[in-house]
Amino acid sequence: MQLNIVDRHKLILAKLEENGYVNVNDLSQEFNVSVVTIRKDLKLLEERKLLFRSHGRAIATDPYIKEHHVSEKEKIHTLEKKRIAIAAGLTLKPFDSIIIASGTSVIEFARCIKSVEGLTVLAASLNTSIILSENPNIDVIQLGGMVRRSSSSVIGPIGEKMLAEFTFTKLFLGVDGIDIDYGLTTTNAMEASLNKQMIAVSQKIIVLADSSKFGRRGFSRICGIEDVDQIITDSGIDEKTKKRLMASGIDVTIV
């Protein structure tokens, strides 16, 4: 006997909670109904804001990120960002020359940097430069370019040309989304382009991202997951994601 619509919806939501996604074809076979029926079920559940449809499947949360001002983002996941920042500070070595990109996680990282012998920092964020300029033992270079007001950071070709004149031991990168299959993303195309140049001139790529960033996508792709050397995140990351990252050769640090 086929399930009625109410029972189908209950099972769909249960599977979604357990696995994080459901597949249209799999549900069609399991419930012995047509693909069209399952799509209608998912459409109804999406209209009730209980899931989000995406390319033949449905997921539990909206994967697409809306842009918010840096002052709003700083108030979210503050404890996790602090722990991530402290862990990032432990990766610094004497005479490192590093890039600190834009974003609230990397700004928090800047606040946690103590005196490191011979440390040179190139900063994309105006806030980061101001924070680090108070430390007399750190040489700070402010990246040039057009100011992106929402993040108080610079973007554009001036910064990209400037980056091409240097080489760095590490890049500390904040992102808006991490999708293991799609890669790292941000909400701004010009920032993504600048981040690509940062990656090109850096020996080691370290991503600072709280666990809410996983499974999300911004408007613009920065790079594939294979370009990342290390991700520092919090304990909210699920075990499946962690294992997939480690299987890709990424050093995953959980705080």
PyMOL commands that set and color helices and strands:
alter all, ss='L'
color gray80, all
select helices_A, chain A and resi 5-19+24-31+35-47+70-73+78-89+104-112+126-133+157-163+189-200+211-213+225-227+239-247
alter helices_A, ss='H'
color red, helices_A
select strands_A, chain A and resi 21-23+52-54+57-59+97-100+120-123+139-142+146-148+153-155+168-174+177-179+183-186+202-208+220-223+230-233+251-254
alter strands_A, ss='S'
color yellow, strands_A
deselect
rebuild
show_as cartoon
